[in-house]
Every structure is written in structure tokens, then in C-alpha cells.
Amino acid sequence: MWRIEKDTMGEIKVPEDKYWGAQTQRAVENFPISGWTMPEEIIKAIAVIKWASARANAELGLLPENIKDAICKSAEEIYEGKLKNNFPVDVFQTGSGTSTNMNINEVIANRANEILGYEKGKKYPVHPNDHVNKCQSSNDVIPTSIQIAAVMGLKKKLIPALKTLEKSLEKKAEEFKDIIKIGRTHLMDATPITLGQEFSGYKEQISHIIELLEAYIPRLSELALGGTAVGTGINAHPDFAKKSIKYISEFLGHEFKETRNHFFSQATQDVMVALSGMLKTCAVAMFKIANDIRWLSSGPRCGIGEIFLPSLQPGSSIMPGKVNPVIPESVMMICAHVIGSDATITIGGMNGNFELNTFLPIIGYHVVNSINLLASGAENFAKKCVDGIKPNVSRMRELVEWSLALSTPLALKIGYDKAAEIAKKSIEKGKTIREIVIEEGILTREEAEKILDPFSMVRPNSDIIGSGGG
């Protein structure tokens, strides 16, 4: 079933059971591209903007109370997810996001008219442009919605998820603090380290990201709303921005502010490019941690095999008993996707031509999806992998003893060159450094126990042995 709606370009058929109108329908027909629609978080953010704008306009005497109430009720229904099947516009649309803004204007207007006892499609008494979009433009609404979605996504999803992962890694760092293992640089044996020290580095990577994101939230909270078409505020009341942003803050329980410069906030997406850089840094950190954990668990018998991961599912359709590091691999794929999204966002940021960035939909899409993916990945990584990691202590002791890196403190006793000779002999004879130095009388057994004690090598030591040679 269809109904006929009109816009400035004429009549068009719209599905009878939908609340969108003519401009939305044209966008649906013009952009049959990907099937990717704007993220729910951005749709909800725009609904909050319309709710707050209606209240501000009513307060300023620009909207009748009954129209304000109907708009607010419709916007609340969108925010609550009750009208979620009414936002079909493809992400690959007009670069300003006008189609998405009008989609929501039309849905709110049609639903508001229904609430007031009138028919959908007539634009009376509530008009999508004259009332729902009053004092606004797509050019300030869409950038504002992206930043609102990003701020709330960071506060409610990503930062809490990262704190869960941070806590898991911190607990493992404490649990493993006295477990000695071999360090590795250039993928080669290096001097000993504790497993706890290694995990403390992972924990600090996540702490660093949390600090970056929390510190940037105030800047992300400066909104473009009120700038209308090009940042000048044409067709908006002078007090509209301040009042509407106050209502947005009240609705979401977070303090938003009017941008310090509307021309910056509409001509550029620098704040999103910067945020995306932080999300990329988060992805790089999580990838490093996941990849290290994957390698440390490799084997279990013919790889490094220093830790055991939780066994979650069969790892092969042909090899019985094989179990793979599926959670780290999942995290690494998430991180790869986020890093790719950052490239798109970067190119999008470059397309701030004169007074408007025209890559807004794809920037918003990738920022929100990156936040969601990293949040889900971090939470899952913590709960299904990190929390269940167990140390393979005997394997770590074996590798430490076999490592040539035990020659490092030996250099302080006999000199670098002689210590290197011992290391070469160790390889040639298939013996440990300890065995060689005792056999050749370079150290007594007691001296070897002291100098080659791996626990003495995991921190700075004031008891430095004087060098015995070049």
C-alpha cells in the first residue's frame, strides 16, 4: 500500500506503513548503494537534537506548545527505538547528511501529526522543515549528532570496556609478578623478565588509551548546533544554540557546550579525525596485546607455549584435538577493520571544502562503528581470554635456562667479547651458558648461581660486578 506525498520537486509514492516522507523516499531511490544505514546511535542523537530544539523554540516563542509536545513525543519514541524501521537511507548519500536529517524531520512530523489526530503525509499542522527543523540546518545538525554519538559511545561503551580489559590485565600482572621467563627483542631471546612485568606493559597500553579518550571528551562536547547553513546562524534565534544545547545536556546527562567557533565545527571534521587517530591507537595497542598473547600460547608443544589460553572451541575440521587462539584472532581482525576505517575518516576530513565538510555520513558511520567494535572486542577479550590465562611455569624455566641471554650479566665479569665466545660455545656444544662457564672454570658453581640468577636480571641492580675485560 502506498500514499502520495509532496515536496518541492513534486509528488512521489511512499509506503503507507512508514512515517518517512517524500525526501526520504527520493533518497531511498537515489542511493541503492550498500544497504549500510546510519548507525542507530546517530539516529538517536538526531532525535535528541530535535527534542531539544523543539523545547528551545517553544521557550523562545517560536513554536506553539501543542506542536512542541507532539515533536518531543515523536523524538522520544525514536530514541526509545519504537520507530526504528523508518530510517532506510544509505550511508553513501549526500555528503552533508541532508537526506538523513530530512528522514528524521519527516518521521517526526508525520508521527507528530498522527499524535495530534491528523493524517500522515499532509505536513499539517506539523511541517518537517518549518517546525521540526526550525532554527536548524543539516549542516549543523549532522556534525552535532556525530559528536553526540561519539561522546556517549565513549562514555557508555568504549571507556567502560577498556577499563574492564585494563583491570583484567592488571590482575594478571599481579598474579604473574614472580614468574620468571625469557624476554624477547627482534623475536630473538633477550634478558629475563617476569610474566607480570610483560603483562604490566599490556595494562599500561590500555591505561594510556583511556587517558587519551577521557581527556578528549570535553573538546568533542563542543557542538556545531546553531550555526545553521554556513556557521553564521542565519534563520536561527540568537539564543537558540545555548538553550537547545542545555536541553541536550539535560536529556543525556552530560555537559555539552556550543562550539567556540561555528565555522571550524562545520567546515571541518578535525575533531573526528583526531578521535579516529585515538581509536586507531587503541586498535594498534589491542592488536599488539592480542598478537603477543597468541604467540606466547603458540604450540602447545611445538611453539613458545609459555601460557595457556582458555579452550573455547575445536580448532580444526580435520585435526582432532586442535584448539586455536580464536579470541585474540577476533580482536586482531577488529583492530584491522578500525585501522582501515581511520583511513576513510582521514580522507573524509580532507573534504572540508570551504564552509562544509561533505563526507559527514561516512565519517559518522565509521567513527561510531569503530567505537562499538573496539568496545565489544575489549570486553570479550577480557572475559573470554585474559581472565582465563594460565602460566606454563616449567616451560618458561626451561627457556630461560637455555637462553643465550644469560651471558649478559656474565659480560660484567669477563667482558663482552669473552662472554660472546661463551655464547657461541653454548650453541656449538648444545649446552647451557651455566654448564659452559662451570666446566671451563670461568665461574665456580656458587658464582654461577649468583651471577646467572635470572631473578637478579629483571630489575636494576646496584651490586654491579666490575668488568674483567675489554
C-alpha positions in Angstrom: 0.0 0.0 0.0 1.2 3.5 -0.9 0.3 7.1 -0.1 1.2 10.2 -2.1 3.5 12.8 -0.5 4.8 16.0 -2.0 8.0 18.0 -1.7 9.4 20.9 -3.8 10.1 18.5 -6.7 6.6 17.2 -6.9 4.6 14.0 -5.9 6.1 10.6 -5.0 4.7 7.4 -3.7 5.7 6.5 -0.1 4.9 3.2 1.7 1.7 3.6 3.6 3.0 1.9 6.8 6.1 4.1 7.0 6.4 7.5 8.7 9.0 8.9 6.3 8.0 11.3 3.5 8.9 12.5 0.0 12.5 13.5 0.5 13.4 10.3 2.3 11.7 8.2 -0.5 13.8 10.1 -3.1 16.9 9.3 -1.1 16.0 5.6 -0.9 15.5 5.5 -4.7 18.6 7.7 -5.4 21.1 5.7 -3.3 20.5 2.0 -3.7 24.2 1.5 -2.8 25.3 -0.6 0.1 22.5 -1.4 2.4 24.5 0.3 5.2 22.3 2.7 7.0 23.3 5.4 9.5 24.1 3.9 12.9 21.4 3.8 15.5 23.5 5.9 17.7 23.5 8.8 15.2 19.7 8.4 14.6 19.1 8.6 18.3 21.4 11.6 18.6 19.5 13.5 15.9 16.2 12.6 17.7 17.6 14.2 20.9 18.6 17.3 18.9 15.0 17.6 17.5 13.6 17.1 21.0 15.9 19.8 22.5 15.3 22.1 19.5 11.5 21.9 19.9 11.8 22.8 23.6 14.2 25.7 22.9 12.0 27.0 20.1 8.9 26.8 22.3 10.7 28.6 25.1 11.7 31.3 22.6 8.1 31.7 21.5 8.8 30.2 18.1 6.6 27.0 18.4 3.1 26.5 19.9 3.1 24.3 22.9 0.9 21.6 21.3 3.3 21.2 18.3 6.3 21.2 20.7 4.8 18.4 22.7 4.0 16.3 19.7 7.5 16.8 18.3 9.1 15.9 21.6 6.9 12.8 22.0 7.8 11.6 18.5 11.5 12.3 19.1 11.3 10.3 22.4 9.8 7.4 20.5 12.7 7.4 18.1 15.2 7.5 20.9 13.4 4.6 22.6 13.6 2.5 19.4 9.9 2.4 18.7 10.2 3.7 15.2 13.5 2.0 14.2 12.2 0.6 10.9 11.8 4.1 9.5 15.4 5.1 8.7 16.3 3.4 5.5 18.7 6.0 3.9 22.0 4.6 2.7 25.3 5.9 4.3 26.5 6.7 0.7 24.2 9.7 0.2 24.6 13.4 0.0 27.8 14.4 1.8 26.1 16.8 4.2 23.8 14.1 5.5 20.8 16.1 4.4 18.8 13.0 3.4 19.2 11.6 7.0 18.3 14.9 8.6 15.2 15.1 6.4 14.4 11.5 7.0 14.1 12.2 10.8 12.3 15.5 10.2 9.7 13.7 8.1 9.3 10.8 10.5 8.9 13.2 13.5 6.4 15.4 11.6 4.3 12.5 10.4 4.2 10.9 13.8 3.5 14.2 15.5 0.6 14.9 13.2 -0.7 11.4 13.9 -0.4 12.1 17.7 -2.3 15.4 17.2 -5.1 13.5 15.3 -4.2 14.3 11.8 -3.2 12.2 8.8 0.3 11.2 7.8 1.6 12.8 4.6 -0.2 16.2 4.9 2.5 18.1 6.7 -0.2 19.7 8.8 -0.2 21.0 11.5 3.5 19.9 11.9 5.8 20.6 9.0 9.1 18.8 8.7 11.0 21.9 7.7 9.1 24.8 9.2 8.6 23.2 12.7 10.8 20.1 13.3 13.9 21.7 11.6 13.3 25.2 12.9 16.5 27.2 13.6 18.5 24.3 12.2 20.2 23.1 9.1 21.5 19.7 8.1 24.9 21.4 8.1 24.9 21.9 11.8 22.6 19.0 12.9 24.6 16.2 11.4 28.1 17.3 12.8 26.4 17.8 16.1 24.8 14.3 16.0 28.1 12.6 15.2 29.8 14.3 18.1 27.0 13.4 20.5 27.0 9.8 19.3 30.8 9.7 19.8 30.8 11.2 23.3 28.1 8.9 24.5 29.7 5.9 22.9 33.0 6.6 24.6 31.4 7.2 28.0 28.9 4.3 27.9 30.7 1.7 25.8 34.3 2.0 24.9 35.9 3.5 28.1 34.0 1.1 30.4 35.0 -1.8 28.2 38.6 -0.7 28.2 38.6 -0.4 31.9 37.3 -4.0 32.1 40.3 -5.1 30.0 42.7 -2.8 32.0 41.5 -4.5 35.2 41.9 -8.0 33.8 45.5 -7.2 32.6 46.3 -5.6 35.9 45.1 -8.7 37.8 47.3 -10.9 35.6 50.3 -8.6 36.1 49.9 -9.1 39.9 49.2 -12.8 39.6 52.3 -13.4 37.4 54.7 -11.0 39.2 57.1 -13.7 40.5 57.1 -15.9 37.4 60.3 -15.6 35.5 60.5 -16.0 31.7 62.7 -15.0 28.9 62.3 -11.6 27.3 62.4 -11.3 23.5 63.6 -8.5 21.2 63.6 -8.7 17.4 61.8 -12.0 18.0 65.1 -13.3 19.5 66.0 -14.3 23.0 66.7 -11.3 25.3 67.3 -11.0 29.0 64.8 -12.4 31.5 61.7 -10.6 32.5 58.8 -11.7 34.7 55.5 -12.6 33.1 54.0 -10.0 35.4 56.2 -7.3 34.0 55.2 -8.2 30.5 51.5 -8.0 31.4 52.1 -4.7 33.2 53.2 -3.3 29.8 50.0 -4.5 28.2 47.9 -3.0 31.0 49.7 0.4 30.6 48.9 0.4 26.9 45.2 0.3 27.7 45.6 2.8 30.6 47.2 5.2 28.0 44.3 4.9 25.7 41.7 5.5 28.4 43.6 8.7 29.4 43.6 9.9 25.8 39.9 9.4 25.3 38.8 10.8 28.6 41.0 13.9 28.1 39.4 14.5 24.6 35.8 14.2 25.6 35.5 18.0 26.6 36.5 19.0 23.1 34.2 16.5 21.5 31.4 18.0 23.6 31.5 21.4 21.8 28.6 21.3 19.3 28.0 22.9 16.0 24.3 23.4 16.6 23.2 27.0 16.0 25.5 27.6 13.0 22.7 26.6 10.5 23.9 26.7 6.9 27.4 28.0 6.9 28.2 28.8 10.5 26.6 32.3 10.6 23.4 31.2 12.3 21.1 32.6 9.6 17.4 31.8 10.3 18.2 30.9 13.9 17.3 32.9 17.1 20.4 34.3 18.8 19.6 32.3 21.9 18.7 29.0 20.1 22.1 27.3 20.4 22.6 28.0 24.1 19.0 26.9 25.0 18.9 23.8 22.8 22.3 22.5 23.9 21.2 23.0 27.5 18.3 20.7 26.9 20.5 18.2 25.1 22.8 18.1 28.1 19.8 17.5 30.4 18.4 14.7 28.3 21.7 12.8 28.0 23.2 13.6 31.5 26.4 15.0 30.0 27.5 18.6 29.7 27.6 19.7 26.1 28.6 23.3 25.1 28.2 25.5 22.0 31.3 25.3 19.8 33.9 28.1 20.3 33.8 28.6 16.5 31.0 27.5 14.3 33.0 27.9 11.1 35.5 25.4 12.4 32.9 22.9 13.5 31.0 22.9 10.2 33.8 23.4 7.7 36.0 20.7 9.2 35.8 17.3 10.9 39.2 17.7 12.6 37.7 16.6 15.9 36.6 13.3 14.4 39.9 12.9 12.6 41.7 13.3 15.9 39.3 10.9 17.7 39.8 8.4 14.9 43.5 8.7 15.5 43.0 7.8 19.1 40.7 4.9 18.1 43.4 3.7 15.7 45.9 3.9 18.6 43.6 1.8 20.6 43.4 -0.7 17.8 47.2 -0.8 17.5 47.5 -1.4 21.2 44.9 -4.1 21.3 46.4 -5.8 18.3 49.8 -5.8 19.9 48.5 -7.4 23.1 46.3 -9.9 21.3 49.1 -10.9 18.9 51.7 -11.3 21.8 49.3 -13.4 23.7 48.6 -15.5 20.6 52.3 -16.1 20.1 53.0 -16.8 23.8 50.4 -19.5 23.8 51.6 -21.0 20.5 52.1 -24.7 20.4 51.1 -26.0 22.8 54.1 -28.3 22.4 56.0 -27.2 19.4 55.7 -23.4 19.7 56.6 -20.9 22.5 53.9 -22.4 24.8 54.6 -20.1 27.8 50.9 -19.6 28.6 47.7 -21.5 28.2 44.5 -19.8 26.9 41.0 -20.9 27.7 39.9 -23.7 25.3 36.7 -22.4 23.7 36.0 -24.4 20.6 37.5 -27.1 18.3 40.2 -25.5 16.1 40.2 -27.8 13.1 37.7 -29.7 10.9 40.5 -32.3 10.1 43.0 -32.3 13.1 41.4 -33.8 16.2 42.2 -32.1 19.5 43.5 -28.8 17.9 42.5 -25.7 19.7 43.1 -22.2 18.3 43.6 -18.7 19.8 40.2 -17.6 18.5 39.6 -14.6 20.8 43.0 -13.0 20.0 42.4 -13.5 16.3 38.9 -12.0 16.6 40.4 -8.9 18.3 43.1 -8.6 15.7 40.5 -8.6 12.9 38.5 -5.9 14.7 41.7 -3.8 15.0 42.5 -4.2 11.3 39.0 -3.0 10.5 39.3 0.0 12.8 42.6 0.9 11.2 41.1 0.7 7.8 38.2 2.9 8.9 40.7 5.5 10.1 41.9 5.9 6.5 38.4 6.6 5.3 37.8 9.1 8.1 41.1 10.8 7.3 40.2 11.2 3.6 36.7 12.4 4.8 38.4 15.0 6.9 40.3 16.3 4.0 37.0 17.1 2.2 36.0 20.1 4.3 35.5 22.3 1.3 35.1 26.0 2.2 32.2 26.2 4.7 31.1 22.5 4.9 32.6 19.0 5.2 30.9 16.8 2.7 31.9 13.4 3.9 29.8 13.5 7.1 27.7 10.3 6.7 30.7 8.1 6.1 32.8 9.8 8.9 30.0 9.3 11.4 29.4 5.7 10.3 33.0 4.7 10.7 33.6 6.6 14.0 30.5 5.0 15.7 31.2 1.5 14.3 34.9 1.7 15.4 33.8 2.7 18.9 31.3 -0.2 19.0 33.7 -2.7 17.6 36.5 -1.8 20.0 34.2 -1.8 23.0 32.8 -5.3 22.1 36.3 -6.6 21.3 37.8 -5.3 24.5 35.1 -6.7 26.7 35.2 -10.1 25.0 39.0 -10.2 25.1 39.0 -9.6 28.8 36.3 -12.0 29.8 36.9 -14.9 27.4 40.6 -14.8 27.1 42.7 -12.7 29.5 40.8 -13.7 32.7 41.4 -17.4 31.9 45.1 -17.2 31.0 47.3 -19.7 33.0 51.1 -19.8 33.1 53.2 -22.7 31.9 55.9 -22.2 34.6 58.0 -25.3 33.7 58.2 -24.2 30.0 59.3 -20.7 31.0 62.0 -22.0 33.3 63.3 -24.3 30.6 63.5 -21.5 28.0 65.2 -19.1 30.5 67.9 -21.7 31.3 68.5 -22.5 27.6 68.7 -18.8 26.6 72.0 -17.3 25.5 70.8 -14.1 27.1 72.3 -15.4 30.4 75.6 -14.3 29.0 74.6 -10.6 29.5 75.5 -10.3 33.2 78.5 -12.6 32.5 79.9 -9.7 30.4 80.3 -7.6 33.6 82.6 -10.3 35.0 84.7 -11.4 32.0 84.0 -8.7 29.3 81.7 -8.6 26.3 84.0 -10.4 23.9 84.7 -13.3 26.2 81.0 -13.6 27.1 80.2 -13.7 23.4 82.6 -16.6 22.9 80.9 -18.5 25.7 77.5 -17.9 24.0 78.9 -19.4 20.7 80.3 -22.4 22.5 76.9 -22.9 24.1 75.3 -23.1 20.7 78.1 -25.4 19.3 78.0 -27.8 22.2 74.3 -27.8 22.8 74.8 -26.8 26.4 73.6 -24.0 28.6 75.7 -20.9 29.5 75.8 -22.2 33.1 77.2 -25.5 32.1 79.9 -24.0 29.9 81.2 -21.5 32.5 81.3 -24.1 35.2 83.0 -26.7 33.0 85.7 -24.3 31.9 86.3 -23.0 35.3 85.3 -19.4 34.4 82.9 -19.3 37.4 82.6 -21.5 40.4 79.2 -23.2 40.9 78.5 -20.6 43.7 79.5 -17.7 41.5 77.4 -19.1 38.6 74.3 -19.4 40.9 74.7 -15.7 41.9 75.7 -14.1 38.6 73.4 -16.2 36.4 70.4 -16.0 38.7 67.6 -14.8 36.3 65.6 -13.1 39.1 68.5 -10.7 39.6 68.2 -9.7 36.0 64.6 -8.4 36.0 65.4 -5.1 37.7 68.2 -2.6 38.0 70.9 -3.9 40.3 73.3 -1.7 42.4 75.5 -4.6 43.1 77.3 -4.4 39.7 80.2 -6.7 39.2 83.3 -5.0 37.9 84.2 -5.9 34.3 87.1 -8.3 34.0 88.0 -7.5 30.4 87.8 -5.1 27.4 
